[in-house]
Amino acid sequence: MRFPSPVEYYELEGVPFYLKRDDLIDPRFSGNKARKLHYFLVRDFHINRLISYGSMQSNAMYSLSVLCRDRGWEFLYYARINEKLLLSPLGNLKRALENGMVLRPIEELRVDRKLCSETKLFDDTLFVPEGVRCKEAKEGVSLLADEIIEWARANNVERLNIFLPSGTGTTALFLKESLAERGCSFEVYTVACVGDSDYLKKEFRSLSNSKISPVILQPSVKFRFASLDPRLFEIYMKIKNVCGFEIDLVYDTVGFFTLLENRGLFEGTTLLYIHQGGLLGNESMIARYKAKFGKIAKPFKKDSHAVSI
């Protein structure tokens, strides 16, 4: 594990920001999923099996498959089966299957998913909620809060705004709580990438009774989760070209789209963006973009960092 993850400085469309490179923590665990899995990585569990559920290209699915492979556990994963994708798996699904994951139809999962906001132990089986959306994830996210506070102190940063996109909102919520518990007033901003702001607030309430929560920003465009939108691919390409690093095509593209739309909020402050990792999932996303759009025109100058589809 690479703790603390490095922090780098960039500018994009006139917006200066620091980037917390959680994509570099550990290549085995799909970037920042290593934080959410920290609780499970540092403890001994006397089990033989781990069960979870979600989408067939989930970053958490892949990371859990690594955990189970390394611990010698059977990994049962329930999802809505896409037979076409299963015939030619790639990205997270391909790697998870190679790690020994057993994929089963979501209809066979005999657990009420609506009630699953915590891990459950059944004899020799551990159940982990979708996306590692559970209270245990806070342990690793608290380490992120400590790293941010230490970095800010070392760089004399007194006023800091932190931005990261949200799926279940687990990382954003626990980061805000952990900062507050340490007496730190840094603000945390996020955007809902799954569902809308009301959905994300509901997720916050199901995870914690605390009244402390991140500020949810609303983009001008409602992007369907994991949608193929040329505007999002343009942001992906622009960051690859201008800044020289890669972001994931599901969460960070929506994150940077929203950040740039709300740039006025961050003027006169220091802005820290938390990279979500998840780059393995880009393999399947780029294949989908190719299938739908073919070659996408690049509206900015190509340089040595450019990629093409």
C-alpha positions as CSV (number, residue, x, y, z in Angstrom):
1,M,0.0,0.0,0.0
2,R,1.2,3.5,-0.8
3,F,0.2,5.6,2.2
4,P,0.0,8.5,2.1
5,S,-0.9,8.9,-1.5
6,P,1.0,11.7,-3.3
7,V,-0.5,15.1,-4.0
8,E,0.2,16.9,-7.3
9,Y,-0.6,20.4,-8.7
10,Y,-2.4,21.1,-12.0
11,E,-4.4,23.7,-13.8
12,L,-7.4,23.0,-16.1
13,E,-9.3,25.7,-18.0
14,G,-7.8,28.3,-15.6
15,V,-8.8,26.4,-12.5
16,P,-5.8,25.6,-10.2
17,F,-6.2,22.4,-8.2
18,Y,-4.2,19.8,-6.2
19,L,-4.8,16.2,-7.0
20,K,-4.8,13.5,-4.3
21,R,-3.5,10.5,-6.2
22,D,-5.6,7.8,-4.6
23,D,-5.3,6.0,-7.9
24,L,-1.7,5.2,-6.9
25,I,-2.4,3.6,-3.5
26,D,-2.3,0.0,-4.7
27,P,-2.9,-1.2,-8.3
28,R,-4.4,-4.4,-6.9
29,F,-7.4,-2.7,-5.4
30,S,-8.6,-0.4,-8.1
31,G,-7.3,2.8,-6.5
32,N,-9.3,4.3,-3.7
33,K,-11.2,1.1,-3.0
34,A,-8.1,0.2,-0.9
35,R,-9.3,2.8,1.6
36,K,-12.8,1.4,1.9
37,L,-11.3,-2.1,2.2
38,H,-8.7,-1.2,4.8
39,Y,-10.8,-2.6,7.7
40,F,-10.9,-6.0,6.0
41,L,-7.3,-6.0,4.9
42,V,-5.8,-5.5,8.3
43,R,-7.9,-8.0,10.2
44,D,-8.1,-11.8,10.3
45,F,-11.5,-13.2,9.5
46,H,-12.1,-16.9,10.1
47,I,-14.4,-17.4,7.1
48,N,-14.4,-19.4,3.9
49,R,-16.6,-17.3,1.8
50,L,-17.4,-13.6,1.0
51,I,-20.7,-12.5,-0.7
52,S,-21.4,-9.2,-2.3
53,Y,-23.5,-7.8,-5.2
54,G,-23.7,-4.9,-7.7
55,S,-23.0,-4.3,-11.3
56,M,-20.9,-6.6,-13.6
57,Q,-18.2,-3.9,-14.1
58,S,-18.0,-2.6,-10.5
59,N,-14.6,-1.4,-9.2
60,A,-15.6,-2.8,-5.8
61,M,-16.4,-6.2,-7.3
62,Y,-12.9,-6.4,-8.8
63,S,-11.2,-5.2,-5.5
64,L,-13.2,-7.7,-3.5
65,S,-12.1,-10.5,-5.8
66,V,-8.4,-9.6,-5.1
67,L,-9.1,-9.7,-1.4
68,C,-10.7,-13.1,-1.6
69,R,-8.0,-14.5,-3.9
70,D,-5.3,-13.4,-1.5
71,R,-7.1,-14.7,1.5
72,G,-8.1,-18.0,-0.1
73,W,-11.9,-17.3,0.3
74,E,-14.6,-18.2,-2.1
75,F,-16.1,-15.1,-3.7
76,L,-19.8,-15.2,-4.7
77,Y,-21.0,-12.1,-6.5
78,Y,-24.6,-11.4,-7.5
79,A,-25.4,-9.2,-10.4
80,R,-27.9,-8.6,-13.2
81,I,-26.4,-10.9,-15.8
82,N,-25.5,-9.4,-19.2
83,E,-25.0,-12.6,-21.3
84,K,-23.3,-10.7,-24.1
85,L,-20.7,-9.2,-21.8
86,L,-20.2,-12.6,-20.1
87,L,-19.3,-14.1,-23.5
88,S,-16.5,-11.7,-24.0
89,P,-15.6,-10.3,-20.6
90,L,-13.2,-7.4,-20.2
91,G,-12.1,-4.8,-17.7
92,N,-13.2,-5.4,-14.1
93,L,-15.3,-8.4,-14.9
94,K,-12.6,-10.2,-16.8
95,R,-10.0,-9.7,-14.0
96,A,-12.5,-10.6,-11.3
97,L,-13.4,-13.9,-13.0
98,E,-9.7,-14.6,-13.4
99,N,-9.4,-14.1,-9.7
100,G,-11.9,-16.9,-9.1
101,M,-15.1,-14.9,-8.6
102,V,-18.3,-17.0,-9.0
103,L,-20.9,-14.9,-10.7
104,R,-24.6,-15.5,-10.0
105,P,-27.9,-13.9,-11.0
106,I,-29.1,-11.2,-8.6
107,E,-32.4,-12.9,-8.4
108,E,-30.8,-15.7,-6.4
109,L,-29.5,-13.5,-3.7
110,R,-31.5,-14.3,-0.6
111,V,-30.7,-11.2,1.4
112,D,-32.9,-8.1,1.5
113,R,-30.7,-5.6,-0.3
114,K,-32.8,-2.6,1.0
115,L,-31.7,-3.5,4.5
116,C,-28.0,-4.0,3.8
117,S,-26.0,-1.0,5.0
118,E,-23.6,-3.1,7.1
119,T,-21.6,-6.2,6.9
120,K,-23.1,-9.4,8.2
121,L,-21.5,-12.6,9.3
122,F,-23.3,-15.9,8.7
123,D,-21.3,-18.8,10.1
124,D,-18.3,-19.1,7.8
125,T,-19.6,-16.4,5.3
126,L,-19.1,-12.6,5.3
127,F,-21.6,-10.4,3.5
128,V,-20.3,-7.1,2.3
129,P,-22.8,-4.5,0.9
130,E,-22.7,-3.2,-2.7
131,G,-19.7,-0.9,-3.3
132,V,-18.3,-1.7,0.3
133,R,-21.0,0.7,1.5
134,C,-20.7,0.0,5.2
135,K,-19.6,1.6,8.4
136,E,-16.4,-0.4,8.4
137,A,-15.3,1.6,5.4
138,K,-14.8,4.7,7.7
139,E,-11.6,3.3,9.1
140,G,-9.7,3.6,5.8
141,V,-11.4,6.9,5.0
142,S,-10.3,8.3,8.4
143,L,-6.7,7.7,7.2
144,L,-7.4,9.8,4.2
145,A,-8.6,12.6,6.5
146,D,-5.4,12.4,8.5
147,E,-3.3,12.5,5.3
148,I,-5.2,15.6,4.1
149,I,-4.8,17.4,7.4
150,E,-1.1,16.6,7.5
151,W,-0.5,17.8,3.9
152,A,-2.4,21.0,4.6
153,R,-0.4,21.7,7.7
154,A,2.9,21.0,5.9
155,N,1.9,23.4,3.1
156,N,0.4,26.1,5.3
157,V,-3.0,25.7,3.8
158,E,-5.7,27.1,6.1
159,R,-8.7,27.2,3.8
160,L,-9.2,24.1,1.9
161,N,-12.1,22.8,-0.3
162,I,-12.1,19.1,-1.1
163,F,-14.0,17.7,-4.0
164,L,-14.8,14.1,-5.0
165,P,-17.7,12.5,-6.9
166,S,-20.0,10.0,-5.2
167,G,-21.6,6.7,-6.0
168,T,-23.0,5.5,-2.7
169,G,-21.5,8.6,-1.0
170,T,-19.6,6.5,1.5
171,T,-16.2,8.1,1.1
172,A,-17.5,11.6,0.9
173,L,-19.6,11.3,4.0
174,F,-17.0,9.5,6.1
175,L,-14.3,12.0,5.0
176,K,-16.4,15.0,6.1
177,E,-17.3,13.2,9.4
178,S,-13.6,12.3,10.0
179,L,-12.4,15.8,9.4
180,A,-15.1,17.2,11.7
181,E,-14.1,14.7,14.4
182,R,-10.6,16.1,14.3
183,G,-11.8,19.7,14.7
184,C,-11.1,20.4,11.0
185,S,-13.4,22.8,9.2
186,F,-12.3,21.9,5.6
187,E,-15.4,21.7,3.4
188,V,-16.1,18.6,1.3
189,Y,-18.0,18.9,-1.9
190,T,-19.4,16.0,-4.0
191,V,-21.8,15.3,-6.8
192,A,-24.2,12.3,-7.2
193,C,-23.1,10.0,-10.0
194,V,-25.8,7.4,-9.2
195,G,-29.3,8.7,-8.8
196,D,-29.8,12.4,-7.8
197,S,-29.1,14.6,-4.8
198,D,-32.1,13.2,-2.9
199,Y,-30.9,9.7,-3.5
200,L,-27.4,10.6,-2.2
201,K,-28.9,12.3,0.9
202,K,-30.8,9.1,1.6
203,E,-27.6,7.1,1.3
204,F,-25.9,9.4,3.8
205,R,-28.8,9.0,6.3
206,S,-28.7,5.2,6.0
207,L,-24.9,5.1,6.8
208,S,-24.8,7.6,9.7
209,N,-27.0,9.4,12.2
210,S,-24.7,12.4,12.1
211,K,-26.0,15.7,10.9
212,I,-22.7,16.5,9.3
213,S,-22.6,15.8,5.6
214,P,-20.8,17.0,2.4
215,V,-22.1,19.7,0.2
216,I,-23.8,18.2,-2.8
217,L,-23.4,20.1,-6.1
218,Q,-25.9,19.7,-8.9
219,P,-24.5,19.7,-12.5
220,S,-26.5,21.4,-15.2
221,V,-26.8,18.1,-17.1
222,K,-28.3,15.0,-15.6
223,F,-26.0,12.2,-16.6
224,R,-27.4,8.7,-16.4
225,F,-25.0,6.5,-14.4
226,A,-22.2,5.1,-16.6
227,S,-23.8,6.9,-19.6
228,L,-21.9,7.4,-22.9
229,D,-21.8,11.2,-23.3
230,P,-19.4,12.9,-25.7
231,R,-19.1,15.8,-23.2
232,L,-17.8,13.4,-20.5
233,F,-15.4,11.8,-23.0
234,E,-14.2,15.2,-24.0
235,I,-13.3,16.0,-20.3
236,Y,-11.5,12.6,-20.1
237,M,-9.5,13.5,-23.2
238,K,-8.8,17.0,-22.2
239,I,-7.4,16.0,-18.8
240,K,-5.3,13.3,-20.5
241,N,-3.9,15.8,-22.9
242,V,-3.5,19.0,-20.8
243,C,-2.7,17.5,-17.4
244,G,-1.1,14.2,-18.4
245,F,-3.0,11.9,-16.1
246,E,-5.9,9.6,-16.6
247,I,-9.3,9.6,-14.8
248,D,-12.0,7.0,-14.8
249,L,-14.9,7.5,-17.3
250,V,-17.7,6.9,-14.9
251,Y,-17.1,9.0,-11.8
252,D,-14.3,11.4,-12.3
253,T,-15.6,12.7,-15.6
254,V,-18.9,13.8,-13.9
255,G,-16.8,15.1,-11.0
256,F,-14.6,17.4,-13.2
257,F,-17.6,18.4,-15.3
258,T,-19.4,19.6,-12.1
259,L,-16.2,21.1,-10.6
260,L,-15.6,23.3,-13.7
261,E,-19.2,24.4,-13.8
262,N,-18.9,25.5,-10.2
263,R,-15.4,27.0,-10.4
264,G,-16.6,30.3,-8.8
265,L,-17.2,28.5,-5.5
266,F,-13.5,27.7,-5.2
267,E,-12.0,31.1,-6.2
268,G,-9.6,32.4,-3.5
269,T,-9.3,29.0,-1.8
270,T,-7.1,25.9,-2.2
271,L,-8.9,23.1,-4.0
272,L,-8.0,19.4,-3.5
273,Y,-9.6,16.8,-5.8
274,I,-9.6,13.2,-4.7
275,H,-8.8,10.9,-7.6
276,Q,-11.2,8.0,-7.6
277,G,-8.9,5.4,-9.3
278,G,-11.0,2.8,-11.1
279,L,-8.9,3.0,-14.2
280,L,-9.3,-0.7,-15.0
281,G,-13.0,0.0,-15.7
282,N,-12.0,2.4,-18.6
283,E,-11.2,-0.7,-20.8
284,S,-14.9,-1.6,-21.0
285,M,-16.1,2.0,-21.1
286,I,-13.8,2.9,-24.1
287,A,-15.0,-0.2,-25.9
288,R,-18.6,1.0,-25.4
289,Y,-17.7,4.5,-26.6
290,K,-16.1,2.9,-29.7
291,A,-19.1,0.8,-30.4
292,K,-21.6,3.7,-30.1
293,F,-19.7,6.7,-31.6
294,G,-16.7,5.2,-33.5
295,K,-14.0,7.9,-33.6
296,I,-14.7,10.9,-31.4
297,A,-13.3,14.2,-32.8
298,K,-10.9,15.9,-30.4
299,P,-11.6,19.6,-30.1
300,F,-8.2,20.5,-28.7
301,K,-4.6,20.2,-29.7
302,K,-3.1,16.8,-29.6
303,D,0.2,16.3,-27.6
304,S,2.3,13.5,-26.3
305,H,-0.3,12.6,-23.7
306,A,-3.1,12.2,-26.1
307,V,-5.1,9.0,-26.5
308,S,-7.5,8.1,-29.3
309,I,-10.4,5.8,-29.8
